[in-house]
Amino acid sequence: MKKFLNQTDNFIVDSLKGYAKAHEDLIYLNLDPVFVTRKEINPNKVLLVSGGGSGHEPLHTGYLGQGMLDVACPGHVFTSPTPDQMISAIEYCQPKSGVLFIVKNYSGDVMNFEMASEMITFDHQTVLTNDDAAVFNSSYTTGKRGVAGTVIVEKVVGSLAESGSDLTACKVLGDKVNHHSSSIGVALSSCTIPAAGKPTFSIGENEIEFGVGIHGEPGRKREKIKAANLIVEDMVAAILKDFDEKSLDVKDPGGILLLVNGFSGTPLSELYLIYNAVAEQLSKKNIHISRSLVGNYTTALDMAGASITMCLLDDEIKKHWDAPVLTPNLRWGN
């Protein structure tokens, strides 16, 4: 294994220190316990708090700032943050309009965020993201996993909170965006956790993992690699089936937001190739792409692979997606 690191135990802290120095105009880093906040906290708005295991950057620390998150609590690589991180961060911010937790559906995240919510004195609610169409249950979750659709939830709800809406409205919109989103990923290689020093799973040179999770968890099936257009055809079919099971109309006039997300080890040229293949598939089905995003937004360390997320848009979701955002890793309209 070759990685840029000093000591494996200090890997995340060293990385966060660099991140804080690179973006000192936007964020504040606390090291004991570890949490990251926006540089300027508005105590009068709903406080948006998210987090999870490190290794998925820029999720969540890269989305702190105007129009998105207020607090991110990073755990060790692929390990949930502990309740004291969330509690300390919230007490530091002293929100007057309540706290909205945005939590990916993984057992450790759900348990620790629930514990934190029970120990704070501030009004709070939770949006649980579970946009993964690949599997219903796994050893990591009860129900579907929360994956790249989480970015869309954080952006849209972040805009609503920035506008001064109350906690209940933010919760309702977050749940709607999550329900309107569906994702599926494919891995070409494993990822390597620094502390482990070896790939998380074995995969042949001519194999792919269809429906992989963002920690390298197994998906629906292991199969032989084939032309990208054929892989994408299967991915699109899985998402459309998920929407059908949710009784959502994919041909709604509002169109869809299409996010093609890299797991960090896939070149941008390949991600755009995937985008083209998805666009061609959707055009044949008369499904309109209204908004798009391509790049590494929810990664899995050094895994080669990609995911596709579709979010069905209405006027409200579209308005808040388009609203200005200024974070280290997502910014427009400013």
Residue frames relative to the residue before (quaternion, step in Angstrom):
aa qw qx qy qz dx dy dz
M 1.0000 0.0000 0.0000 0.0000 0.00 0.00 0.00
K 0.0669 -0.7756 0.6270 0.0303 3.58 -0.93 0.91
K 0.1749 0.7620 -0.6047 0.1517 3.54 -0.71 1.14
F 0.4635 -0.6300 0.5337 0.3215 3.55 -1.21 0.48
L 0.3657 0.7012 -0.5473 0.2741 3.57 -0.37 1.25
N 0.4256 -0.6612 0.5523 0.2768 3.52 -1.33 0.33
Q 0.7511 -0.1270 0.1227 0.6361 3.54 0.49 -1.26
T 0.5519 -0.6462 0.4022 0.3408 3.58 -0.86 0.90
D 0.6400 0.5449 -0.3339 0.4266 3.60 1.01 -0.73
N 0.7353 0.4026 -0.2157 0.5007 3.58 1.16 -0.60
F 0.3416 0.7945 -0.4629 0.1943 3.57 1.30 -0.01
I 0.7173 0.4503 -0.2696 0.4584 3.61 0.76 -1.02
V 0.6532 0.5083 -0.3247 0.4578 3.59 0.91 -0.84
D 0.6456 0.5096 -0.3266 0.4656 3.60 0.92 -0.85
S 0.6525 0.5101 -0.3091 0.4674 3.57 0.99 -0.83
L 0.6729 0.4996 -0.2981 0.4569 3.59 0.90 -0.90
K 0.6107 0.5422 -0.3517 0.4576 3.59 1.05 -0.68
G 0.6632 0.4939 -0.3014 0.4748 3.56 0.97 -0.83
Y 0.6313 0.5359 -0.3156 0.4633 3.54 1.02 -0.84
A 0.6692 0.5030 -0.2987 0.4581 3.58 0.93 -0.92
K 0.6644 0.4908 -0.3076 0.4723 3.60 0.98 -0.75
A 0.6623 0.5152 -0.3067 0.4493 3.58 1.02 -0.79
H 0.7975 0.2273 -0.0942 0.5509 3.59 1.09 -0.69
E 0.1675 0.8405 -0.5012 0.1193 3.57 1.06 0.75
D 0.5918 0.5633 -0.3721 0.4406 3.60 1.22 -0.26
L 0.7613 0.3883 -0.1879 0.4841 3.57 1.21 -0.48
I 0.8334 0.2015 -0.0629 0.5108 3.59 0.98 -0.75
Y 0.2558 -0.7178 0.6280 0.1579 3.50 -1.41 0.39
L 0.1808 -0.7891 0.5819 0.0770 3.58 -0.91 0.98
N 0.1099 -0.7498 0.6501 0.0558 3.53 -0.96 0.98
L 0.2712 -0.8218 0.4871 0.1177 3.58 -0.80 0.99
D 0.8068 0.1795 -0.1016 0.5536 3.64 1.11 -0.35
P 0.4025 -0.4424 -0.7170 0.3580 1.51 -0.06 2.53
V 0.6284 -0.5647 0.3833 0.3733 3.55 -1.26 0.31
F 0.2906 0.6942 -0.6377 0.1643 3.51 -0.99 1.00
V 0.2366 -0.7531 0.6007 0.1269 3.54 -1.27 0.48
T 0.0570 -0.8010 0.5957 0.0178 3.58 -0.98 0.85
R 0.6315 -0.4491 0.4431 0.4507 3.50 -1.35 0.02
K 0.6016 -0.5741 0.4150 0.3690 3.56 -1.13 0.61
E 0.7767 0.1827 -0.0816 0.5973 3.54 0.97 -0.93
I 0.1509 -0.7942 0.5861 0.0537 3.58 -0.62 1.16
N 0.2215 -0.7444 0.6163 0.1302 3.56 -0.92 0.96
P 0.2767 -0.8084 0.4935 0.1627 3.63 -0.21 1.19
N 0.6439 0.5572 -0.3188 0.4163 3.60 1.23 -0.33
K 0.6594 0.4636 -0.3223 0.4964 3.61 1.25 -0.09
V 0.6324 -0.4883 0.4183 0.4321 3.57 -1.28 0.24
L 0.3362 -0.7495 0.5420 0.1775 3.56 -0.86 1.02
L 0.1909 -0.7885 0.5773 0.0920 3.59 -0.65 1.12
V 0.0387 -0.8142 0.5767 -0.0546 3.55 -0.57 1.24
S 0.0889 0.7796 -0.6161 0.0685 3.56 -0.86 0.97
G 0.1314 0.7928 -0.5887 0.0870 3.56 -1.26 -0.11
G 0.1273 0.7685 -0.6203 0.0920 3.50 -1.36 0.00
G 0.7404 -0.3714 0.2867 0.4814 3.53 -1.26 -0.21
S 0.4870 -0.6305 0.5117 0.3215 3.56 -1.14 0.64
G 0.5644 0.5977 -0.4449 0.3554 3.54 -1.28 0.28
H 0.6841 0.4514 -0.2796 0.5001 3.58 1.33 -0.14
E 0.2663 0.8108 -0.4948 0.1639 3.59 1.25 0.21
P 0.4943 -0.1055 -0.8621 -0.0375 1.51 -2.12 1.40
L 0.4654 0.6252 -0.4821 0.4001 3.64 1.19 0.08
H 0.6931 -0.3263 -0.6425 0.0171 1.78 -1.49 1.99
T 0.5457 0.6727 -0.3818 0.3225 3.55 1.18 -0.57
G 0.6529 0.5398 -0.3160 0.4272 3.59 1.10 -0.58
Y 0.6999 0.4541 -0.2570 0.4877 3.56 1.28 -0.13
L 0.3981 0.6903 -0.4888 0.3550 3.54 1.09 0.77
G 0.5755 0.5947 -0.4302 0.3607 3.56 -0.82 0.94
Q 0.7913 -0.3107 0.2331 0.4722 3.52 -1.36 -0.16
G 0.8464 0.1742 -0.1442 0.4821 3.55 -0.85 1.00
M 0.7478 0.3025 -0.2242 0.5469 3.56 1.18 0.29
L 0.8363 -0.1908 0.1267 0.4982 3.64 -0.84 -0.87
D 0.3492 -0.7011 0.5794 0.2255 3.51 -1.35 0.43
V 0.8025 0.1085 -0.0062 0.5866 3.58 1.05 -0.81
A 0.0113 -0.7563 0.6535 0.0281 3.54 -1.15 0.75
C 0.1422 -0.7863 0.5989 0.0530 3.55 -0.92 0.96
P 0.1187 -0.8277 0.5457 0.0542 3.62 -0.24 1.21
G 0.2798 -0.7296 0.5983 0.1773 3.55 -1.05 0.82
H 0.6809 -0.3872 0.3632 0.5045 3.56 -1.25 -0.28
V 0.7298 -0.4261 0.2770 0.4574 3.58 -1.23 0.24
F 0.8575 -0.0438 -0.0387 0.5112 3.55 -0.78 1.19
T 0.6050 0.5222 -0.3554 0.4847 3.59 1.18 0.60
S 0.5255 -0.6679 0.4309 0.3034 3.57 -0.82 0.97
P 0.4956 -0.6015 0.5213 0.3477 3.59 -1.18 0.52
T 0.4760 -0.6741 0.4904 0.2802 3.56 -1.22 0.46
P 0.6657 -0.5338 0.3279 0.4055 3.63 -1.09 0.56
D 0.6289 0.5553 -0.3629 0.4055 3.62 0.95 -0.73
Q 0.5886 0.5613 -0.3776 0.4426 3.61 1.12 -0.52
M 0.6860 0.4711 -0.2869 0.4744 3.60 0.85 -0.94
I 0.6566 0.5223 -0.3140 0.4443 3.58 0.92 -0.92
S 0.6766 0.4924 -0.2961 0.4605 3.59 0.86 -0.94
A 0.6498 0.5201 -0.3230 0.4505 3.58 0.96 -0.85
I 0.6724 0.4928 -0.3007 0.4633 3.59 0.92 -0.89
E 0.6506 0.5028 -0.3186 0.4716 3.58 0.96 -0.80
Y 0.6069 0.5436 -0.3464 0.4649 3.59 1.10 -0.67
C 0.7315 0.4488 -0.2399 0.4538 3.61 0.93 -0.89
Q 0.1531 -0.8384 0.5080 0.1250 3.62 1.19 -0.57
P 0.0680 0.8401 -0.5346 0.0624 3.61 0.66 1.06
K 0.3034 -0.7687 0.5420 0.1525 3.55 -1.04 0.84
S 0.7332 0.4070 -0.2231 0.4969 3.58 1.25 -0.32
G 0.6851 -0.5039 0.2774 0.4469 3.55 1.20 0.42
V 0.3853 -0.7085 0.5613 0.1856 3.51 -1.41 0.28
L 0.1080 -0.7597 0.6366 0.0770 3.55 -0.99 0.88
F 0.2158 -0.7599 0.6039 0.1066 3.55 -0.67 1.17
I 0.1105 -0.7494 0.6489 0.0716 3.59 -1.00 0.87
V 0.0030 0.8475 -0.5182 0.1150 3.53 -0.24 1.37
K 0.3657 -0.7052 0.5628 0.2285 3.59 -0.90 0.92
N 0.4882 -0.6996 0.4437 0.2746 3.57 -0.97 0.84
Y 0.3263 0.6560 -0.6055 0.3107 3.52 0.07 1.43
S 0.6258 -0.6107 0.3272 0.3584 3.55 -0.89 0.96
G 0.6854 0.4890 -0.2936 0.4526 3.58 0.86 -0.93
D 0.6497 0.5077 -0.3189 0.4673 3.58 0.94 -0.85
V 0.6648 0.5106 -0.3111 0.4479 3.57 0.84 -0.98
M 0.6725 0.5083 -0.3002 0.4465 3.59 0.86 -0.96
N 0.7342 0.4415 -0.2582 0.4465 3.59 0.75 -1.00
F 0.6402 0.4900 -0.3380 0.4856 3.60 1.04 -0.62
E 0.6175 0.5296 -0.3483 0.4657 3.60 1.05 -0.66
M 0.6373 0.5196 -0.3262 0.4662 3.57 0.98 -0.83
A 0.6523 0.5091 -0.3161 0.4640 3.58 0.94 -0.86
S 0.6658 0.5185 -0.3142 0.4350 3.58 0.92 -0.90
E 0.6582 0.5122 -0.3039 0.4605 3.57 1.12 -0.66
M 0.7264 0.4509 -0.2305 0.4646 3.58 1.20 -0.48
I 0.6218 0.5099 -0.3661 0.4683 3.60 1.23 0.00
T 0.4326 -0.7079 0.5045 0.2393 3.55 -1.21 0.53
F 0.5595 0.6152 -0.3813 0.4038 3.58 1.27 -0.07
D 0.5711 -0.5613 0.4691 0.3725 3.56 -1.20 0.59
H 0.0606 0.8261 -0.5528 0.0914 3.60 -0.85 0.89
Q 0.0291 -0.7473 0.6617 0.0533 3.51 -1.37 0.41
T 0.3010 -0.7654 0.5497 0.1462 3.59 -1.27 0.34
V 0.1635 -0.7097 0.6739 0.1245 3.52 -1.20 0.73
L 0.1617 -0.7849 0.5947 0.0631 3.57 -0.71 1.11
T 0.2152 -0.7960 0.5526 0.1213 3.59 -0.54 1.13
N 0.0829 0.7916 -0.5958 0.1079 3.56 -0.92 0.98
D 0.1622 0.8604 -0.4600 0.1478 3.54 0.88 1.06
D 0.5136 0.6746 -0.4182 0.3259 3.63 1.22 -0.21
A 0.2782 -0.7889 0.5321 0.1306 3.57 -0.65 1.17
A 0.5183 0.7059 -0.3924 0.2813 3.59 1.25 -0.31
V 0.8189 -0.0001 0.0541 0.5714 3.58 0.75 -1.02
F 0.4298 -0.6876 0.5146 0.2786 3.56 -1.17 0.50
N 0.7984 0.0422 -0.0084 0.6006 3.59 0.94 -0.87
S 0.0440 0.7698 -0.6367 0.0101 3.57 -1.16 0.60
S 0.6873 -0.4655 0.3413 0.4409 3.58 -1.26 0.04
Y 0.6668 0.5087 -0.2947 0.4580 3.59 1.24 -0.38
T 0.8152 0.2281 -0.0622 0.5287 3.57 1.12 -0.63
T 0.2442 -0.6536 0.6676 0.2598 3.46 -1.46 0.01
G 0.7676 0.1664 -0.1619 0.5975 3.53 -0.13 1.29
K 0.7471 -0.4027 0.2816 0.4476 3.56 -1.29 -0.21
R 0.5138 -0.6555 0.4692 0.2937 3.55 -1.16 0.69
G 0.3842 -0.6690 0.5784 0.2649 3.54 -1.27 0.46
V 0.0277 0.8169 -0.5724 0.0654 3.58 -0.64 1.11
A 0.8739 -0.1179 0.0387 0.4701 3.62 -1.03 -0.73
G 0.5308 0.6251 -0.4133 0.3958 3.60 1.17 -0.33
T 0.5058 0.6569 -0.4078 0.3826 3.57 1.27 -0.40
V 0.6072 0.5610 -0.3523 0.4387 3.61 1.04 -0.75
I 0.6620 0.5036 -0.3077 0.4621 3.58 0.94 -0.86
V 0.6241 0.5282 -0.3310 0.4710 3.58 1.00 -0.81
E 0.6851 0.4942 -0.2953 0.4463 3.59 0.82 -0.98
K 0.6658 0.4985 -0.3117 0.4594 3.60 0.98 -0.78
V 0.7054 0.4722 -0.2799 0.4484 3.58 0.78 -1.00
V 0.6896 0.4520 -0.2827 0.4902 3.59 0.87 -0.91
G 0.5893 0.5791 -0.3624 0.4315 3.58 1.11 -0.64
S 0.6483 0.5083 -0.3119 0.4733 3.55 1.02 -0.79
L 0.6569 0.5090 -0.3159 0.4578 3.58 0.93 -0.88
A 0.6540 0.5033 -0.3141 0.4694 3.60 0.94 -0.85
E 0.6321 0.5426 -0.3261 0.4469 3.58 1.03 -0.82
S 0.6694 0.5120 -0.2981 0.4483 3.57 1.09 -0.68
G 0.5942 -0.6116 0.3467 0.3907 3.58 1.29 -0.09
S 0.3962 0.7240 -0.4839 0.2909 3.61 1.21 0.19
D 0.5447 -0.6552 0.4236 0.3073 3.54 -1.17 0.57
L 0.7469 -0.4399 0.2826 0.4108 3.53 -1.36 0.24
T 0.6670 0.5101 -0.3139 0.4431 3.58 0.87 -0.90
A 0.6473 0.5166 -0.3185 0.4612 3.58 0.96 -0.84
C 0.6472 0.5151 -0.3149 0.4654 3.59 0.99 -0.80
K 0.6395 0.5223 -0.3119 0.4701 3.57 1.01 -0.82
V 0.6654 0.5105 -0.3020 0.4532 3.58 0.89 -0.95
L 0.6775 0.4779 -0.2979 0.4732 3.60 0.89 -0.88
G 0.6327 0.5400 -0.3323 0.4445 3.58 0.98 -0.80
D 0.6570 0.4986 -0.3037 0.4770 3.56 0.97 -0.85
K 0.6442 0.5228 -0.3285 0.4514 3.57 1.00 -0.79
V 0.6606 0.4998 -0.3162 0.4625 3.60 0.86 -0.90
N 0.6374 0.5222 -0.3265 0.4631 3.57 0.97 -0.83
H 0.6685 0.4979 -0.2986 0.4649 3.59 0.92 -0.90
H 0.6937 0.4766 -0.2584 0.4742 3.58 1.10 -0.73
S 0.6777 0.4962 -0.2782 0.4660 3.62 1.27 -0.10
S 0.0248 0.7812 -0.6234 0.0228 3.53 -1.14 0.69
S 0.0792 -0.8167 0.5712 -0.0197 3.56 -0.96 0.95
I 0.0481 0.7638 -0.6429 -0.0326 3.52 -1.33 0.32
G 0.1847 -0.8099 0.5531 0.0637 3.55 -1.02 0.87
V 0.1635 -0.7534 0.6289 0.1002 3.53 -1.31 0.48
A 0.1911 -0.7879 0.5780 0.0928 3.58 -0.88 0.96
L 0.2674 -0.7405 0.5967 0.1554 3.53 -1.12 0.80
S 0.7842 0.0864 -0.0415 0.6130 3.57 1.24 -0.48
S 0.5568 -0.5745 0.4679 0.3753 3.54 -1.30 0.10
C 0.3845 -0.6448 0.5817 0.3131 3.53 -1.37 -0.07
T 0.3026 -0.7509 0.5643 0.1617 3.57 -1.27 0.46
I 0.2772 -0.7525 0.5782 0.1503 3.58 -0.57 1.17
P 0.5363 -0.6660 0.3979 0.3324 3.64 -0.69 1.00
A 0.6865 0.4906 -0.2990 0.4457 3.61 0.88 -0.88
A 0.6673 0.4934 -0.3040 0.4678 3.59 1.14 -0.57
G 0.2573 -0.8201 0.4767 0.1843 3.55 1.06 -0.75
K 0.7503 0.2612 -0.1910 0.5765 3.58 1.23 0.21
P 0.6614 -0.5205 0.3461 0.4145 3.60 -1.16 0.47
T 0.5596 -0.6295 0.4375 0.3150 3.54 -1.12 0.78
F 0.7958 -0.0065 0.0135 0.6054 3.57 1.04 -0.72
S 0.4487 -0.6705 0.5244 0.2722 3.54 -1.29 0.37
I 0.0576 0.7796 -0.6212 0.0542 3.53 -0.98 0.85
G 0.4912 -0.6973 0.4450 0.2730 3.56 -0.89 0.96
E 0.6532 -0.5323 0.3748 0.3865 3.56 -1.22 0.46
N 0.7604 0.3362 -0.1848 0.5240 3.58 1.12 -0.60
E 0.5989 0.5652 -0.3531 0.4440 3.59 1.22 0.50
I 0.1342 -0.7388 0.6480 0.1279 3.53 -1.36 0.35
E 0.3233 -0.6904 0.6022 0.2370 3.55 -1.30 0.42
F 0.1938 -0.8079 0.5514 0.0756 3.57 -0.43 1.24
G 0.8045 0.2047 -0.1834 0.5266 3.56 -0.65 1.14
V 0.2567 0.8031 -0.5010 0.1950 3.56 1.21 0.50
G 0.4044 -0.6816 0.5479 0.2678 3.58 -1.23 0.51
I 0.6333 -0.5763 0.3703 0.3601 3.58 -1.25 0.28
H 0.6443 0.4412 -0.3454 0.5205 3.59 1.28 0.24
G 0.5992 -0.5503 0.3625 0.4546 3.55 1.29 0.04
E 0.3638 0.7310 -0.5048 0.2800 3.60 1.22 0.29
P 0.6009 -0.5722 0.4128 0.3756 3.58 -1.13 0.59
G 0.3157 -0.7415 0.5628 0.1835 3.51 -1.23 0.55
R 0.8096 -0.2309 0.1885 0.5056 3.53 -1.04 -0.80
K 0.8125 -0.1144 0.1463 0.5526 3.56 0.89 -0.92
R 0.3320 -0.6627 0.6274 0.2387 3.51 -1.36 0.38
E 0.0836 0.8208 -0.5570 0.0952 3.57 -0.71 1.02
K 0.6339 -0.5195 0.4079 0.4024 3.55 -1.29 0.24
I 0.5056 -0.6355 0.4825 0.3280 3.56 -1.05 0.74
K 0.0396 -0.7827 0.6211 -0.0062 3.53 -1.15 0.73
A 0.7552 -0.3612 0.2625 0.4799 3.56 -1.28 -0.02
A 0.6004 -0.6027 0.3919 0.3503 3.57 -1.02 0.85
N 0.6230 0.5552 -0.3481 0.4271 3.59 0.97 -0.79
L 0.6759 0.4859 -0.2918 0.4710 3.57 1.03 -0.78
I 0.6116 0.5276 -0.3458 0.4776 3.59 1.08 -0.70
V 0.6714 0.4984 -0.2901 0.4654 3.56 0.90 -0.97
E 0.6025 0.5605 -0.3584 0.4408 3.60 1.01 -0.72
D 0.6694 0.4816 -0.2954 0.4823 3.58 0.98 -0.85
M 0.6407 0.5297 -0.3248 0.4510 3.60 1.02 -0.78
V 0.6603 0.5000 -0.3036 0.4710 3.56 0.91 -0.91
A 0.6395 0.5325 -0.3264 0.4484 3.58 0.97 -0.84
A 0.6472 0.5216 -0.3196 0.4548 3.60 0.99 -0.82
I 0.6678 0.4911 -0.3037 0.4698 3.59 0.97 -0.83
L 0.6696 0.4959 -0.3109 0.4573 3.59 0.88 -0.87
K 0.6145 0.5271 -0.3449 0.4750 3.58 1.09 -0.64
D 0.6298 0.5334 -0.3256 0.4614 3.58 1.03 -0.80
F 0.6485 0.5028 -0.3164 0.4760 3.59 0.95 -0.84
D 0.6376 0.5315 -0.3286 0.4506 3.57 0.99 -0.83
E 0.6580 0.5048 -0.3036 0.4690 3.58 1.01 -0.83
K 0.6736 0.4616 -0.2858 0.5015 3.58 1.21 -0.52
S 0.4034 -0.7307 0.4462 0.3228 3.58 1.35 -0.04
L 0.4220 0.6811 -0.4763 0.3621 3.56 1.01 0.91
D 0.3702 -0.7387 0.5294 0.1924 3.56 -0.98 0.93
V 0.2737 -0.8009 0.5117 0.1476 3.59 -0.36 1.22
K 0.6786 0.4655 -0.2992 0.4830 3.60 1.23 -0.20
D 0.2470 0.7711 -0.5343 0.2428 3.53 1.18 0.61
P 0.5902 -0.6193 0.3844 0.3469 3.64 -0.97 0.78
G 0.5873 0.6019 -0.3737 0.3912 3.60 1.14 -0.44
G 0.3970 -0.7348 0.4678 0.2894 3.57 1.21 -0.34
I 0.4491 -0.6747 0.5121 0.2842 3.54 -1.32 -0.22
L 0.3551 -0.6304 0.6320 0.2776 3.48 -1.41 0.29
L 0.1319 -0.7950 0.5901 0.0489 3.57 -0.76 1.05
L 0.0599 -0.7778 0.6257 -0.0074 3.55 -0.74 1.16
V 0.0778 -0.7490 0.6571 0.0333 3.56 -0.76 1.11
N 0.0856 -0.8482 0.5205 -0.0472 3.51 -0.33 1.37
G 0.2940 -0.7536 0.5634 0.1679 3.56 -0.94 0.91
F 0.4244 -0.6994 0.5170 0.2519 3.56 -1.17 0.60
S 0.6665 -0.5249 0.2422 0.4708 3.56 1.38 0.32
G 0.7593 0.3759 -0.2172 0.4848 3.60 1.04 -0.64
T 0.6153 0.5401 -0.3418 0.4613 3.58 1.25 0.27
P 0.4751 -0.6920 0.4577 0.2930 3.62 -0.76 0.98
L 0.6045 -0.5729 0.4171 0.3638 3.54 -1.17 0.64
S 0.5887 0.5789 -0.3718 0.4243 3.59 1.07 -0.66
E 0.6683 0.4821 -0.3032 0.4785 3.61 1.02 -0.74
L 0.6180 0.5385 -0.3495 0.4537 3.59 1.07 -0.67
Y 0.6638 0.4782 -0.3111 0.4836 3.58 0.99 -0.76
L 0.5798 0.5541 -0.3697 0.4692 3.59 1.13 -0.55
I 0.6442 0.5042 -0.3090 0.4851 3.56 1.01 -0.86
Y 0.6275 0.5376 -0.3397 0.4493 3.59 0.93 -0.86
N 0.6506 0.5193 -0.3152 0.4556 3.57 0.92 -0.91
A 0.6616 0.5089 -0.3031 0.4598 3.57 0.95 -0.88
V 0.6384 0.5054 -0.3261 0.4803 3.60 1.01 -0.78
A 0.6545 0.5283 -0.3171 0.4381 3.57 0.88 -0.96
E 0.6553 0.5034 -0.3147 0.4671 3.58 0.97 -0.81
Q 0.6370 0.5260 -0.3240 0.4610 3.58 1.01 -0.81
L 0.7017 0.4720 -0.2748 0.4576 3.57 0.86 -0.97
S 0.6018 0.5610 -0.3568 0.4425 3.58 1.09 -0.69
K 0.6380 0.5283 -0.3207 0.4593 3.58 1.01 -0.79
K 0.7284 0.4090 -0.2208 0.5035 3.57 1.15 -0.66
N 0.4386 -0.7222 0.4270 0.3222 3.58 1.36 0.17
I 0.4160 0.6589 -0.4983 0.3802 3.55 1.01 0.91
H 0.2978 -0.8071 0.4952 0.1215 3.56 -0.61 1.21
I 0.2655 -0.7273 0.6118 0.1621 3.59 -0.91 0.96
S 0.1616 -0.8250 0.5393 0.0482 3.55 -0.46 1.24
R 0.7815 0.0656 -0.0223 0.6200 3.58 1.13 -0.70
S 0.0610 -0.8204 0.5684 0.0135 3.59 -1.11 0.58
L 0.0327 -0.7614 0.6475 0.0063 3.51 -1.32 0.50
V 0.0128 -0.8025 0.5951 -0.0408 3.58 -0.85 1.02
G 0.5377 0.6143 -0.4554 0.3552 3.58 -0.81 0.98
N 0.6383 -0.5022 0.4115 0.4136 3.55 -1.32 -0.26
Y 0.0890 0.8304 -0.5383 0.1131 3.59 -0.20 1.27
T 0.7570 0.0617 -0.0573 0.6480 3.60 1.22 -0.47
T 0.0369 -0.8689 0.4923 -0.0352 3.54 0.10 1.32
A 0.2780 -0.7258 0.6024 0.1820 3.55 -1.37 0.02
L 0.7104 -0.4213 0.2136 0.5217 3.53 0.66 1.25
D 0.7954 -0.2816 0.2248 0.4873 3.59 -0.61 -1.14
M 0.2985 0.7872 -0.4959 0.2127 3.59 1.20 0.39
A 0.2987 -0.6944 0.6194 0.2119 3.55 -1.12 0.71
G 0.4840 0.6279 -0.4839 0.3705 3.53 -0.75 1.05
A 0.1987 -0.7779 0.5868 0.1050 3.55 -1.29 0.01
S 0.1998 -0.7489 0.6130 0.1534 3.52 -1.31 0.31
I 0.2695 -0.7129 0.6237 0.1737 3.50 -1.32 0.44
T 0.0303 -0.7704 0.6368 0.0122 3.55 -0.99 0.91
M 0.0731 -0.7590 0.6448 0.0527 3.54 -1.04 0.83
C 0.0762 -0.7649 0.6385 0.0380 3.53 -1.05 0.86
L 0.3466 -0.7349 0.5456 0.2050 3.57 -0.74 1.06
L 0.2712 -0.8135 0.5039 0.1037 3.54 -0.66 1.17
D 0.0367 -0.7086 0.6988 0.0905 3.49 -1.35 0.51
D 0.7459 -0.4108 0.2512 0.4601 3.60 -1.23 0.10
E 0.6598 0.5200 -0.3173 0.4400 3.58 0.98 -0.84
I 0.6772 0.4755 -0.3010 0.4740 3.60 0.83 -0.93
K 0.6518 0.5259 -0.3144 0.4469 3.58 0.92 -0.90
K 0.6323 0.5453 -0.3257 0.4435 3.58 0.95 -0.89
H 0.7458 0.4050 -0.2356 0.4735 3.58 0.79 -0.96
W 0.5700 0.5431 -0.3939 0.4743 3.60 1.18 -0.34
D 0.7058 0.4749 -0.2580 0.4581 3.60 0.96 -0.89
A 0.5259 0.6659 -0.4084 0.3364 3.60 1.18 -0.48
P 0.6441 -0.5524 0.3593 0.3884 3.61 -1.11 0.61
V 0.0076 -0.7706 0.6371 -0.0160 3.54 -1.14 0.75
L 0.0102 -0.7915 0.6107 -0.0222 3.55 -1.00 0.87
T 0.2333 0.7372 -0.5894 0.2339 3.54 -0.20 1.37
P 0.6881 -0.4708 0.3179 0.4515 3.63 -1.14 0.17
N 0.8332 0.2371 -0.0951 0.4904 3.61 0.95 -0.77
L 0.7438 0.2106 -0.1940 0.6040 3.58 1.25 0.15
R 0.2293 0.7790 -0.5505 0.1938 3.56 -0.59 1.10
W 0.2721 0.7267 -0.6133 0.1479 3.51 -1.06 0.86
G 0.7785 0.3878 -0.2579 0.4208 3.56 -1.29 0.30
N 0.6192 0.5375 -0.3610 0.4443 3.62 1.20 0.18
